[in-house]
């Protein structure tokens, strides 16, 4: 019985490792893709957020970054089912995270009031 339990534990650990990119992609989709985009849309719809330039560019770049992030994580997750390693996925995700950060800085910079 002890040997069968160990085999089941190994199977579960293999499944957990294989599904890890899918779980990460799901969490990013919910937290980054749904909640963040909803908050930005809500703030702009209720005029709490100004969408003049460069804020509009920042918003579009943020949406593109979310889409690219989900695309790369989805590709990594699907490839993990076949135990296929996607080259340079960590570097690609790092560049996308830099895009997300810089787009939020642009969005923030667009909120500054001009002197009249």
C-alpha positions, -999 to 999 in steps of 0.1 A, spaced: 0 0 0 29 24 8 43 20 -28 9 28 -44 5 59 -23 40 71 -34 31 65 -70 -1 85 -66 18 113 -49 43 114 -78 14 115 -103 -2 144 -85 31 163 -84 36 158 -121 1 171 -128 7 201 -106 39 209 -123 23 204 -158 -7 227 -150 13 254 -132 15 277 -164 -22 272 -169 -29 282 -133 -6 312 -136 -23 322 -169 -58 319 -152 -47 341 -123 -33 367 -146 -64 367 -167 -86 372 -137 -65 397 -118 -48 416 -146 -72 411 -175 -105 415 -158 -101 434 -126 -74 459 -138 -92 466 -171 -125 469 -153 -111 494 -129 -94 515 -156 -127 514 -176 -148 524 -146 -125 552 -137 -125 567 -172 -163 562 -176 -169 581 -144 -144 609 -153 -121 600 -125 -94 593 -151 -85 617 -179 -78 600 -212 -60 629 -230 -25 622 -245 -3 605 -232 -29 588 -210 -47 574 -240 -15 559 -254 -8 545 -219 -42 528 -217 -38 513 -252 -3 500 -244 -16 486 -211 -44 467 -230 -18 454 -255 4 443 -227 -24 424 -210 -32 407 -243 4 398 -250 9 386 -214 -21 362 -217 -10 351 -252 25 341 -240 12 325 -208 -14 306 -228 12 293 -253 34 282 -224 5 265 -207 -6 246 -238 31 236 -245 34 223 -210 8 196 -217 32 181 -242 62 188 -219 75 211 -246 97 240 -234 91 274 -250 124 292 -255 129 327 -240 94 327 -224 108 343 -191 126 370 -210 95 377 -231 73 379 -200 99 403 -185 97 426 -215 59 425 -214 60 434 -177 82 464 -186 56 474 -212 29 472 -186 48 493 -161 57 519 -186 22 521 -199 9 527 -164 35 555 -160 22 571 -192 -13 568 -179 -2 584 -146 17 612 -165 -15 620 -184 -33 628 -152 -12 658 -144 -32 690 -146 -19 717 -169 -18 753 -157 -45 776 -172 
